Amino acid sequence: MALHVPKAPGFAQMLKDGARHYSGLDEAVFRNIRACKELSHTTRTAYGPNGMNKMVINNLEKLFVTNDAATILRELEVQHPAAKMLVMASHMQEQEVGDGTNFVLVFAGVLLEVAEELLRMGLSVSQLIEGYEKACKKALEILPDCVCSSAKNLHDVKEAASYIRTAVASKQYGNEDFLADLIAEACVSIFPDSGSFNVDNVRVCKILGCGVTASSVLHGMVFKKEVEGDVTSVKDAKIVVFSCPFDCMVTETKGTVLINNAKELMDFSKGEEVMMEAQVKAIKDAGANVVVAGGKVADMALHYANKYQLMVVRLNSKWDLRRLCKTVQAVALPRMVKMFGSHLVVKPRE
């Protein structure tokens, strides 16, 4: 029978079995440096155009295979406080610049590795902080002399493409020349004079059947969907947007109907058909020729839409509906009401 060895009273008695307690400032600093180094080594092999992909499974069991450090850190659950600071710095780099997220992690990891060696040699933490602050000031003095080119006219597509090419090469090596021209054309077309640029205004629509070199820039909005009805093309479109289903408004209560003869059976749905046709005809009379619905499209509504030559588009995503409203400057109607001219948006394009 094994002899029971009691725990010593004090702080160790309050911890679980196997827990370790580190005391002293130096030991805590070494543990923080080790956590940051582990995070830096995780993303270091994904750096650059030849970086390896990482397989990440988040808490929702969703699989990601990517070498983008921003995506990897977004899906990781980092618990260590010191490592969280590196993650926050990487996120700030992505928000401010849009590139160099992995560089922030790798550079910080190398600085901490050197700091650990200096700490073990006997230097204090305050001395290291003072040295790094002096190095930062010196680096800011030297960096302006290392500039190879500077942006003079961001509204020039060729000049903008030369700056974009470096960032694209790290993710699409070999296609950077072709993609940089497309990205520059898309960015310059929506770049305002004020300088405030919304990155959500540039979207990517992936279509199966060809390669990267078949890509092109389209001004407007593209959805990877087919229209619901027979009308597939409209010129000088007048658009009405509904955030509700394209169907008759019905109550949520259930009812029981007693039908005694064949005539009552034929007249049962006649009122609904008349109401649906009146609503579709009102949309046509208001001048609209394109209907965008944020929900399901009923067969009866689609029948009358084809009858009155209305093109029907169904968007299941509320985000796509919002982007469409922003693109065409429309207001999404929450329910099918009597149409007026102010509800329509005229887009003189096909």
Residue frames relative to the residue before (quaternion, step in Angstrom):
aa qw qx qy qz dx dy dz
M 1.0000 0.0000 0.0000 0.0000 0.00 0.00 0.00
A 0.4273 -0.7235 0.4829 0.2463 3.58 -0.80 1.04
L 0.4567 -0.6822 0.5089 0.2588 3.50 -1.09 0.78
H 0.3896 -0.7194 0.5286 0.2264 3.59 -0.86 0.97
V 0.1534 -0.7832 0.5994 0.0618 3.52 -0.75 1.09
P 0.2887 -0.7826 0.5198 0.1845 3.62 -0.38 1.11
K 0.5119 -0.6320 0.4896 0.3143 3.53 -1.24 0.58
A 0.5358 -0.6077 0.4768 0.3410 3.49 -1.18 0.58
P 0.5039 -0.6544 0.4576 0.3294 3.60 -0.94 0.74
G 0.5753 0.5862 -0.4407 0.3622 3.52 -1.20 0.55
F 0.8326 -0.2297 0.1589 0.4784 3.56 -1.24 -0.55
A 0.6466 0.5433 -0.3307 0.4213 3.62 0.97 -0.80
Q 0.6232 0.5591 -0.3488 0.4211 3.60 1.10 -0.57
M 0.6689 0.5055 -0.2987 0.4558 3.61 1.15 -0.48
L 0.6309 0.5329 -0.3350 0.4538 3.62 1.23 -0.18
K 0.5673 -0.5802 0.4605 0.3597 3.55 -1.27 0.40
D 0.6348 -0.5132 0.4062 0.4106 3.54 -1.32 0.29
G 0.7804 0.3051 -0.2425 0.4889 3.58 -0.87 0.92
A 0.5419 0.6192 -0.4106 0.3928 3.59 1.25 -0.24
R 0.2113 -0.7794 0.5809 0.1019 3.54 -1.11 0.75
H 0.1959 -0.7821 0.5862 0.0790 3.53 -1.01 0.86
Y 0.1365 -0.7893 0.5968 0.0463 3.54 -0.83 1.07
S 0.1219 -0.7997 0.5872 0.0267 3.54 -0.76 1.04
G 0.6938 0.4593 -0.3426 0.4363 3.51 -1.20 0.52
L 0.5731 -0.6242 0.4171 0.3284 3.56 -1.08 0.74
D 0.6662 0.5200 -0.3162 0.4311 3.59 0.86 -0.90
E 0.6669 0.5018 -0.3143 0.4523 3.59 0.91 -0.85
A 0.6428 0.5105 -0.3255 0.4693 3.61 1.01 -0.75
V 0.6390 0.5204 -0.3281 0.4618 3.58 1.02 -0.77
F 0.6481 0.5160 -0.3217 0.4585 3.59 0.95 -0.81
R 0.6479 0.5081 -0.3251 0.4652 3.60 1.00 -0.74
N 0.6468 0.5067 -0.3215 0.4707 3.59 1.00 -0.76
I 0.6435 0.5139 -0.3210 0.4676 3.59 1.00 -0.81
R 0.6487 0.5214 -0.3260 0.4483 3.58 0.96 -0.80
A 0.6471 0.5120 -0.3258 0.4615 3.62 0.98 -0.78
C 0.6662 0.4907 -0.3047 0.4717 3.59 0.95 -0.81
K 0.6330 0.5264 -0.3316 0.4606 3.59 1.05 -0.72
E 0.6317 0.5273 -0.3379 0.4569 3.60 1.01 -0.75
L 0.6585 0.4916 -0.3102 0.4779 3.59 0.97 -0.82
S 0.6538 0.5138 -0.3158 0.4570 3.58 0.99 -0.80
H 0.6671 0.4930 -0.3047 0.4680 3.60 0.97 -0.80
T 0.5821 0.5928 -0.3746 0.4116 3.60 1.15 -0.53
T 0.7849 0.3167 -0.1587 0.5083 3.58 0.90 -0.90
R 0.4676 0.7039 -0.4416 0.3014 3.61 1.22 -0.18
T 0.6883 0.4876 -0.2920 0.4508 3.61 0.95 -0.80
A 0.6521 0.4863 -0.3245 0.4827 3.60 1.26 -0.14
Y 0.4837 0.6907 -0.4187 0.3370 3.59 1.28 0.13
G 0.8091 0.3040 -0.2225 0.4511 3.54 -1.10 0.76
P 0.7051 -0.4758 0.3207 0.4166 3.59 -1.30 0.13
N 0.7228 0.3869 -0.2377 0.5209 3.61 1.16 -0.51
G 0.3359 0.7650 -0.4871 0.2544 3.58 1.21 0.41
M 0.4625 -0.6892 0.4935 0.2598 3.55 -1.11 0.73
N 0.5063 -0.6446 0.4857 0.3037 3.54 -1.17 0.65
K 0.2576 -0.7373 0.6058 0.1515 3.52 -1.24 0.61
M 0.2834 -0.7332 0.5937 0.1721 3.54 -1.11 0.75
V 0.0180 -0.8097 0.5830 -0.0642 3.56 -0.51 1.26
I 0.0901 -0.7581 0.6449 0.0350 3.56 -0.98 0.95
N 0.2603 -0.8010 0.5212 0.1375 3.58 -0.49 1.18
N 0.7420 -0.4188 0.2822 0.4409 3.57 -1.30 -0.11
L 0.6628 0.4752 -0.3066 0.4908 3.60 1.24 -0.27
E 0.4920 -0.6818 0.3971 0.3680 3.58 1.32 0.27
K 0.4256 0.6808 -0.4808 0.3524 3.58 1.13 0.61
L 0.3259 -0.7754 0.5207 0.1462 3.55 -0.86 1.05
F 0.0548 -0.7686 0.6373 0.0089 3.55 -1.02 0.93
V 0.0496 -0.7584 0.6496 0.0195 3.57 -0.96 0.95
T 0.3002 0.7539 -0.5073 0.2901 3.56 -0.14 1.30
N 0.2911 -0.7222 0.5913 0.2099 3.53 -1.35 0.31
D 0.4415 0.6751 -0.4580 0.3735 3.56 1.28 0.36
A 0.3967 -0.7516 0.4759 0.2262 3.57 -0.51 1.18
A 0.6140 0.5561 -0.3593 0.4298 3.60 1.03 -0.68
T 0.6688 0.4809 -0.2980 0.4822 3.59 0.99 -0.82
I 0.6360 0.5321 -0.3331 0.4487 3.59 0.97 -0.81
L 0.7059 0.4558 -0.2719 0.4691 3.59 0.83 -0.95
R 0.6159 0.5576 -0.3514 0.4316 3.58 1.10 -0.62
E 0.7375 0.4061 -0.2238 0.4909 3.57 1.07 -0.70
L 0.5915 0.5650 -0.3788 0.4330 3.61 1.18 -0.28
E 0.2861 -0.7207 0.6033 0.1865 3.54 -1.22 0.59
V 0.0673 -0.8128 0.5782 -0.0204 3.55 -0.15 1.32
Q 0.2032 -0.8134 0.5399 0.0751 3.57 -0.70 1.13
H 0.6250 0.5681 -0.3566 0.3993 3.61 1.01 -0.71
P 0.4988 -0.6888 0.4282 0.3056 3.65 -0.75 0.96
A 0.6695 0.4925 -0.3134 0.4593 3.61 0.91 -0.83
A 0.6600 0.4882 -0.3098 0.4797 3.59 0.98 -0.79
K 0.6006 0.5609 -0.3622 0.4400 3.59 1.11 -0.61
M 0.6108 0.5512 -0.3548 0.4440 3.58 1.07 -0.64
L 0.6366 0.5058 -0.3274 0.4814 3.59 1.05 -0.70
V 0.6327 0.5216 -0.3306 0.4673 3.58 1.02 -0.78
M 0.6503 0.5069 -0.3140 0.4707 3.60 0.96 -0.82
A 0.6412 0.5121 -0.3263 0.4693 3.60 1.01 -0.74
S 0.6480 0.5094 -0.3158 0.4700 3.58 1.03 -0.77
H 0.6448 0.5081 -0.3197 0.4731 3.60 1.01 -0.78
M 0.6437 0.5111 -0.3259 0.4672 3.58 0.99 -0.76
Q 0.6166 0.5357 -0.3381 0.4674 3.59 1.06 -0.70
E 0.6546 0.5053 -0.3123 0.4676 3.58 0.99 -0.80
Q 0.6794 0.4902 -0.3001 0.4561 3.60 0.93 -0.82
E 0.7272 0.4452 -0.2514 0.4580 3.57 0.92 -0.87
V 0.8080 0.2527 -0.1000 0.5227 3.59 0.87 -0.96
G 0.3550 -0.7453 0.4924 0.2757 3.58 0.97 -0.85
D 0.7679 0.1913 -0.1210 0.5992 3.59 1.26 -0.04
G 0.7223 0.4555 -0.3127 0.4158 3.56 -1.28 0.28
T 0.3241 0.7647 -0.5042 0.2366 3.61 1.15 0.42
N 0.6785 0.4715 -0.2963 0.4792 3.57 0.96 -0.83
F 0.5986 0.5678 -0.3626 0.4333 3.59 1.08 -0.64
V 0.6192 0.5433 -0.3484 0.4473 3.60 1.02 -0.76
L 0.6761 0.4876 -0.2976 0.4653 3.59 0.92 -0.88
V 0.6819 0.4886 -0.2974 0.4559 3.58 0.84 -0.96
F 0.6688 0.5029 -0.3008 0.4575 3.58 0.91 -0.91
A 0.6596 0.4931 -0.3109 0.4745 3.59 0.97 -0.83
G 0.6385 0.5341 -0.3289 0.4459 3.59 1.03 -0.75
V 0.6566 0.4987 -0.3110 0.4727 3.59 1.00 -0.80
L 0.6377 0.5231 -0.3304 0.4588 3.59 0.97 -0.79
L 0.6763 0.4805 -0.2985 0.4718 3.59 0.98 -0.79
E 0.6024 0.5469 -0.3638 0.4535 3.61 1.08 -0.61
V 0.6659 0.4788 -0.2991 0.4878 3.57 0.95 -0.86
A 0.6359 0.5323 -0.3320 0.4494 3.58 1.03 -0.79
E 0.6278 0.5374 -0.3441 0.4458 3.59 1.02 -0.73
E 0.6458 0.5142 -0.3242 0.4619 3.59 0.97 -0.80
L 0.6694 0.4941 -0.3028 0.4648 3.58 0.97 -0.83
L 0.6245 0.5328 -0.3435 0.4562 3.59 1.06 -0.69
R 0.6780 0.4809 -0.2967 0.4701 3.58 0.97 -0.81
M 0.6153 0.5332 -0.3475 0.4652 3.59 1.22 -0.36
G 0.6649 -0.5320 0.2983 0.4313 3.59 1.24 -0.22
L 0.5045 0.6412 -0.4461 0.3679 3.61 1.20 -0.06
S 0.4394 -0.6896 0.5099 0.2672 3.57 -1.13 0.62
V 0.6526 -0.5187 0.3796 0.4012 3.56 -1.30 0.34
S 0.6466 0.5281 -0.3268 0.4429 3.60 0.94 -0.82
Q 0.6391 0.5178 -0.3293 0.4637 3.60 1.04 -0.71
L 0.6461 0.5082 -0.3208 0.4705 3.59 1.02 -0.77
I 0.6420 0.5185 -0.3290 0.4591 3.58 0.96 -0.83
E 0.6563 0.5066 -0.3087 0.4662 3.58 0.94 -0.86
G 0.6609 0.5078 -0.3093 0.4579 3.58 0.99 -0.78
Y 0.6665 0.4885 -0.3056 0.4730 3.60 0.97 -0.81
E 0.6275 0.5237 -0.3453 0.4612 3.61 1.05 -0.65
K 0.6439 0.4968 -0.3211 0.4853 3.60 1.02 -0.74
A 0.6438 0.5146 -0.3229 0.4651 3.59 1.02 -0.78
C 0.6250 0.5366 -0.3384 0.4549 3.60 1.06 -0.71
K 0.6594 0.4957 -0.3111 0.4720 3.59 0.92 -0.85
K 0.6580 0.5031 -0.3132 0.4645 3.59 0.98 -0.82
A 0.6388 0.5240 -0.3289 0.4574 3.59 1.03 -0.77
L 0.6502 0.5095 -0.3197 0.4642 3.60 1.01 -0.76
E 0.6312 0.5144 -0.3345 0.4744 3.59 1.16 -0.49
I 0.7057 0.4696 -0.2631 0.4606 3.58 1.02 -0.81
L 0.6004 0.6293 -0.3627 0.3345 3.60 0.97 -0.83
P 0.6409 0.5238 -0.3714 0.4206 3.70 0.82 -0.69
D 0.6597 0.5003 -0.3147 0.4642 3.61 1.11 -0.56
C 0.6667 0.5038 -0.2955 0.4630 3.60 1.24 -0.30
V 0.4307 0.7084 -0.4653 0.3101 3.61 1.25 0.07
C 0.2634 -0.7805 0.5497 0.1391 3.58 -0.78 1.04
S 0.7838 -0.0720 0.0450 0.6152 3.61 1.16 -0.54
S 0.1619 -0.7779 0.6014 0.0837 3.55 -1.22 0.54
A 0.5213 -0.6527 0.4586 0.3031 3.55 -1.13 0.71
K 0.1406 -0.7969 0.5853 0.0514 3.56 -0.82 1.04
N 0.7979 0.0279 0.0150 0.6020 3.59 0.94 -0.86
L 0.1995 -0.8185 0.5307 0.0929 3.58 -0.19 1.27
H 0.5964 0.5526 -0.3727 0.4472 3.60 1.23 -0.09
D 0.5659 0.5561 -0.3901 0.4673 3.59 1.29 0.06
V 0.4398 -0.7305 0.4576 0.2521 3.59 -0.62 1.15
K 0.6782 0.4973 -0.3073 0.4454 3.61 0.86 -0.89
E 0.6677 0.4890 -0.3101 0.4679 3.58 0.96 -0.79
A 0.6535 0.5016 -0.3170 0.4699 3.59 0.99 -0.79
A 0.6374 0.5374 -0.3322 0.4410 3.60 1.03 -0.75
S 0.6280 0.5471 -0.3480 0.4303 3.61 1.04 -0.67
Y 0.6841 0.4548 -0.2886 0.4918 3.60 1.11 -0.58
I 0.6487 0.5197 -0.3161 0.4574 3.58 1.10 -0.64
R 0.5665 0.6545 -0.3783 0.3281 3.59 1.08 -0.73
T 0.6450 0.5370 -0.3377 0.4262 3.62 0.94 -0.77
A 0.6835 0.4803 -0.2904 0.4668 3.58 0.91 -0.89
V 0.6583 0.5051 -0.3157 0.4602 3.60 1.02 -0.75
A 0.6223 0.5785 -0.3473 0.3968 3.60 1.01 -0.75
S 0.6336 0.5448 -0.3457 0.4268 3.61 1.06 -0.58
K 0.7501 0.3527 -0.2074 0.5196 3.61 1.18 -0.45
Q 0.7870 0.1634 -0.0756 0.5901 3.61 1.06 -0.71
Y 0.0169 -0.8378 0.5454 -0.0199 3.56 0.55 1.18
G 0.7382 0.3384 -0.2952 0.5035 3.56 -0.78 1.10
N 0.7503 0.3098 -0.1869 0.5532 3.59 1.18 -0.53
E 0.3777 0.7763 -0.4579 0.2123 3.59 1.26 0.10
D 0.6351 0.5344 -0.3479 0.4359 3.62 1.02 -0.70
F 0.6893 0.4769 -0.2826 0.4664 3.57 0.90 -0.92
L 0.7135 0.4583 -0.2677 0.4574 3.58 0.83 -0.99
A 0.6129 0.5624 -0.3618 0.4209 3.61 1.03 -0.69
D 0.6397 0.5156 -0.3311 0.4640 3.60 1.02 -0.74
L 0.6597 0.5008 -0.3140 0.4641 3.60 0.97 -0.82
I 0.6687 0.4959 -0.3061 0.4618 3.57 0.90 -0.91
A 0.6491 0.5151 -0.3200 0.4592 3.58 0.97 -0.82
E 0.6462 0.5160 -0.3239 0.4596 3.59 0.96 -0.81
A 0.6678 0.4953 -0.3019 0.4665 3.58 0.98 -0.86
C 0.6851 0.4873 -0.2937 0.4549 3.59 0.92 -0.86
V 0.6655 0.5040 -0.3132 0.4528 3.59 0.92 -0.85
S 0.6393 0.5567 -0.3338 0.4123 3.60 1.02 -0.74
I 0.7690 0.3033 -0.1801 0.5332 3.61 1.12 -0.56
F 0.4691 0.6839 -0.4464 0.3361 3.60 1.25 0.09
P 0.2745 -0.7892 0.5235 0.1666 3.64 -0.50 1.10
D 0.6287 -0.5445 0.4010 0.3840 3.54 -1.29 0.29
S 0.6091 0.5808 -0.3532 0.4086 3.59 1.15 -0.55
G 0.4776 -0.6926 0.4243 0.3349 3.58 1.18 -0.47
S 0.5620 0.5764 -0.3983 0.4397 3.61 1.25 -0.10
F 0.0542 -0.8326 0.5495 -0.0437 3.57 -0.38 1.29
N 0.1982 -0.7694 0.5996 0.0961 3.57 -0.86 1.02
V 0.3573 -0.7696 0.4890 0.2023 3.58 -0.47 1.20
D 0.5915 0.5856 -0.3765 0.4067 3.62 1.14 -0.43
N 0.5726 0.6020 -0.3825 0.4042 3.60 1.22 -0.23
V 0.6785 0.3854 -0.2838 0.5574 3.61 1.26 -0.14
R 0.0161 -0.8149 0.5772 -0.0497 3.56 -0.54 1.19
V 0.2801 -0.7333 0.5976 0.1633 3.55 -1.31 0.46
C 0.0920 -0.7781 0.6209 0.0243 3.57 -0.83 1.04
K 0.1979 -0.8015 0.5592 0.0756 3.57 -0.52 1.22
I 0.0568 -0.7917 0.6080 -0.0195 3.57 -0.80 1.11
L 0.4147 -0.7225 0.5005 0.2359 3.57 -0.79 1.03
G 0.6387 0.5743 -0.3912 0.3305 3.54 -1.20 0.55
C 0.8004 0.1309 -0.0874 0.5785 3.61 1.17 -0.15
G 0.5816 -0.6132 0.4230 0.3268 3.56 -1.31 0.00
V 0.7505 -0.3873 0.2889 0.4509 3.51 -1.37 -0.15
T 0.6541 0.5509 -0.3214 0.4067 3.59 1.00 -0.77
A 0.6241 0.5277 -0.3493 0.4583 3.61 1.23 -0.16
S 0.4350 0.7109 -0.4537 0.3156 3.59 1.26 0.10
S 0.0178 -0.7822 0.6227 -0.0109 3.54 -1.21 0.60
V 0.4506 -0.6683 0.5276 0.2683 3.54 -1.32 0.34
L 0.0635 -0.7795 0.6231 0.0063 3.56 -0.88 1.01
H 0.3145 -0.7422 0.5640 0.1794 3.54 -0.87 0.98
G 0.6328 0.4776 -0.3782 0.4780 3.55 -0.57 1.16
M 0.5620 -0.5656 0.4670 0.3824 3.54 -1.06 -0.84
V 0.1135 -0.7876 0.6049 0.0290 3.57 -0.93 0.96
F 0.0608 -0.7752 0.6286 0.0146 3.55 -0.95 0.97
K 0.3894 -0.7233 0.5261 0.2200 3.54 -0.93 0.94
K 0.4798 0.6361 -0.4463 0.4074 3.56 0.58 1.24
E 0.3911 -0.6618 0.5805 0.2683 3.50 -1.36 0.33
V 0.5387 -0.5928 0.4754 0.3637 3.56 -1.21 0.46
E 0.5518 -0.6513 0.4220 0.3053 3.55 -1.19 0.54
G 0.7811 0.3569 -0.1766 0.4810 3.59 0.96 -0.80
D 0.7365 -0.4045 0.3184 0.4389 3.53 -1.31 -0.47
V 0.6421 0.5093 -0.3265 0.4709 3.60 1.13 -0.57
T 0.0896 -0.8383 0.5377 -0.0028 3.59 -0.55 1.18
S 0.7885 0.1879 -0.1084 0.5756 3.62 1.18 -0.28
V 0.0188 -0.7877 0.6149 -0.0327 3.55 -0.97 0.93
K 0.1865 -0.7660 0.6077 0.0958 3.55 -0.99 0.88
D 0.8078 0.0940 -0.1470 0.5631 3.57 -0.99 0.93
A 0.0465 0.8602 -0.5040 0.0621 3.53 0.83 1.08
K 0.1485 -0.7191 0.6721 0.0954 3.50 -1.26 0.74
I 0.1458 -0.8561 0.4958 -0.0018 3.51 -0.20 1.38
V 0.0583 -0.7398 0.6680 0.0547 3.51 -1.17 0.77
V 0.1909 -0.8034 0.5616 0.0517 3.58 -0.83 1.06
F 0.0864 -0.7693 0.6326 0.0218 3.55 -0.92 1.04
S 0.2987 -0.7417 0.5701 0.1888 3.57 -0.98 0.83
C 0.6315 0.5023 -0.3168 0.4985 3.58 1.33 0.01
P 0.6495 -0.4854 0.3792 0.4458 3.64 -1.22 0.08
F 0.4324 -0.6657 0.5436 0.2726 3.56 -1.19 0.61
D 0.4525 0.6458 -0.4484 0.4209 3.53 0.37 1.33
C 0.6311 -0.5071 0.4135 0.4166 3.56 -1.32 0.14
M 0.4595 -0.6594 0.5207 0.2879 3.54 -1.11 0.71
V 0.0042 -0.7954 0.6043 -0.0469 3.58 -0.70 1.12
T 0.5225 -0.6240 0.4826 0.3236 3.54 -1.24 0.50
E 0.5316 -0.6455 0.4568 0.3035 3.53 -1.25 0.45
T 0.5598 0.6070 -0.3963 0.4014 3.60 1.24 -0.18
K 0.4001 -0.7003 0.5429 0.2340 3.55 -1.20 0.57
G 0.0859 -0.8029 0.5892 0.0292 3.56 -1.12 0.67
T 0.3132 -0.7247 0.5850 0.1856 3.54 -1.32 0.38
V 0.1319 -0.7971 0.5885 0.0315 3.57 -0.81 1.05
L 0.2287 -0.7617 0.5949 0.1162 3.56 -0.93 0.99
I 0.0835 -0.7907 0.6065 0.0023 3.58 -0.67 1.16
N 0.2286 -0.8185 0.5204 0.0833 3.56 -0.69 1.16
N 0.8167 0.0714 -0.0188 0.5723 3.61 1.03 -0.63
A 0.7149 -0.4679 0.3189 0.4102 3.54 -1.37 0.13
K 0.6202 0.5543 -0.3546 0.4271 3.59 1.04 -0.69
E 0.6497 0.5041 -0.3179 0.4719 3.57 1.00 -0.79
L 0.6226 0.5364 -0.3376 0.4589 3.58 1.11 -0.65
M 0.6719 0.4881 -0.2960 0.4719 3.58 1.02 -0.80
D 0.7130 0.4427 -0.2542 0.4807 3.57 1.06 -0.73
F 0.4484 0.7284 -0.4406 0.2724 3.59 1.27 -0.19
S 0.7992 0.2649 -0.1267 0.5245 3.58 0.83 -0.98
K 0.4071 0.7343 -0.4671 0.2771 3.58 1.25 0.11
G 0.6441 0.5290 -0.3276 0.4450 3.58 0.99 -0.77
E 0.6444 0.5129 -0.3188 0.4691 3.57 1.02 -0.76
E 0.6450 0.5182 -0.3220 0.4602 3.57 1.03 -0.78
V 0.6488 0.5137 -0.3180 0.4626 3.57 0.98 -0.84
M 0.6582 0.5064 -0.3089 0.4635 3.58 0.97 -0.85
M 0.6614 0.5079 -0.3110 0.4560 3.58 0.94 -0.87
E 0.6588 0.5002 -0.3120 0.4674 3.58 0.95 -0.84
A 0.6362 0.5280 -0.3336 0.4531 3.59 1.02 -0.75
Q 0.6590 0.5018 -0.3154 0.4631 3.59 0.99 -0.77
V 0.6693 0.4822 -0.3042 0.4764 3.60 0.93 -0.86
K 0.6463 0.5154 -0.3208 0.4624 3.59 1.01 -0.79
A 0.6238 0.5339 -0.3424 0.4566 3.59 1.07 -0.70
I 0.6258 0.5215 -0.3361 0.4727 3.59 1.07 -0.71
K 0.6642 0.4961 -0.2994 0.4723 3.57 0.98 -0.85
D 0.6684 0.5037 -0.3052 0.4542 3.59 0.95 -0.85
A 0.6257 0.5371 -0.3417 0.4510 3.59 1.15 -0.54
G 0.6057 -0.5959 0.3372 0.4053 3.59 1.27 -0.20
A 0.5115 0.6540 -0.4254 0.3602 3.59 1.23 -0.02
N 0.0806 -0.7883 0.6057 0.0719 3.56 -1.18 0.58
V 0.7134 0.3003 -0.2410 0.5856 3.61 1.32 0.16
V 0.0949 -0.7812 0.6167 0.0208 3.56 -0.87 1.05
V 0.1035 -0.7744 0.6234 0.0314 3.58 -0.83 1.06
A 0.0980 -0.8105 0.5775 0.0034 3.57 -0.67 1.16
G 0.3439 -0.7516 0.5324 0.1826 3.55 -1.06 0.80
G 0.7307 0.3287 -0.2240 0.5548 3.58 1.28 0.15
K 0.7749 -0.3169 0.2383 0.4922 3.54 -1.21 -0.46
V 0.3035 -0.7147 0.6026 0.1840 3.53 -1.30 0.48
A 0.3470 -0.7606 0.5127 0.1953 3.58 -0.52 1.17
D 0.5925 -0.5883 0.4171 0.3590 3.56 -1.16 0.64
M 0.6518 0.5145 -0.3205 0.4557 3.57 0.99 -0.79
A 0.6524 0.5013 -0.3145 0.4734 3.58 0.99 -0.82
L 0.6477 0.5120 -0.3190 0.4653 3.58 1.02 -0.77
H 0.6084 0.5576 -0.3461 0.4461 3.60 1.08 -0.72
Y 0.7164 0.4229 -0.2591 0.4907 3.58 0.84 -0.93
A 0.5874 0.5514 -0.3780 0.4561 3.61 1.13 -0.47
N 0.6476 0.4883 -0.3121 0.4947 3.59 1.04 -0.74
K 0.6212 0.5545 -0.3401 0.4370 3.57 1.07 -0.73
Y 0.7693 0.3262 -0.1697 0.5225 3.58 0.97 -0.85
Q 0.4868 -0.7105 0.4069 0.3044 3.61 1.26 0.46
L 0.3581 0.6980 -0.5241 0.3315 3.54 0.78 1.14
M 0.3157 -0.7255 0.5763 0.2047 3.57 -0.91 0.87
V 0.1578 -0.8014 0.5755 0.0412 3.58 -0.76 1.10
V 0.0563 -0.7785 0.6250 -0.0108 3.56 -0.85 1.07
R 0.1657 -0.7884 0.5885 0.0680 3.56 -0.88 1.00
L 0.0601 -0.7838 0.6181 -0.0031 3.56 -0.84 1.06
N 0.2759 -0.7951 0.5209 0.1427 3.56 -0.48 1.20
S 0.6874 0.4771 -0.2794 0.4708 3.59 1.08 -0.66
K 0.4210 -0.7024 0.5127 0.2579 3.57 -0.86 0.94
W 0.6027 0.5538 -0.3616 0.4465 3.58 1.17 -0.53
D 0.6370 0.5039 -0.3284 0.4821 3.59 1.02 -0.75
L 0.6311 0.5317 -0.3316 0.4571 3.58 1.04 -0.77
R 0.6553 0.5017 -0.3109 0.4714 3.59 0.99 -0.80
R 0.6578 0.5027 -0.3187 0.4616 3.59 0.96 -0.84
L 0.6343 0.5205 -0.3352 0.4630 3.59 1.02 -0.75
C 0.6538 0.5071 -0.3155 0.4646 3.59 0.93 -0.87
K 0.6552 0.4995 -0.3114 0.4735 3.58 1.04 -0.75
T 0.6550 0.5257 -0.3167 0.4408 3.58 1.02 -0.79
V 0.7808 0.3101 -0.1578 0.5190 3.59 0.85 -0.98
Q 0.3915 -0.7430 0.4567 0.2933 3.59 1.35 0.02
A 0.3676 0.7175 -0.4918 0.3290 3.53 0.87 1.08
V 0.3357 -0.6902 0.6002 0.2251 3.53 -1.39 0.25
A 0.3513 -0.7489 0.5246 0.2015 3.58 -0.67 1.11
L 0.3096 -0.7541 0.5540 0.1687 3.58 -0.77 1.07
P 0.4288 -0.7402 0.4518 0.2532 3.63 -0.76 0.96
R 0.7961 0.0476 -0.0402 0.6019 3.61 1.19 -0.36
M 0.5854 -0.5832 0.4325 0.3607 3.54 -1.26 0.40
V 0.0459 0.7945 -0.5974 0.0992 3.54 -0.50 1.27
K 0.6902 -0.4344 0.3527 0.4589 3.52 -1.31 -0.03
M 0.3850 -0.7700 0.4690 0.1972 3.54 -0.70 1.10
F 0.0919 -0.7496 0.6533 0.0532 3.51 -1.24 0.73
G 0.6673 -0.5234 0.3492 0.3985 3.54 -1.23 0.33
S 0.6245 0.5619 -0.3448 0.4188 3.59 1.12 -0.60
H 0.6214 0.5521 -0.3428 0.4377 3.60 1.22 -0.34
L 0.6509 0.5359 -0.3090 0.4400 3.57 1.24 -0.30
V 0.1833 -0.7413 0.6357 0.1126 3.49 -1.29 0.57
V 0.2331 -0.7870 0.5608 0.1088 3.57 -0.71 1.09
K 0.0158 -0.7750 0.6313 -0.0239 3.57 -0.81 1.08
P 0.2202 -0.8192 0.5150 0.1234 3.62 -0.26 1.22
R 0.5232 0.5766 -0.4613 0.4255 3.56 0.70 1.12
E 0.4688 -0.6598 0.5079 0.2948 3.53 -1.26 0.38
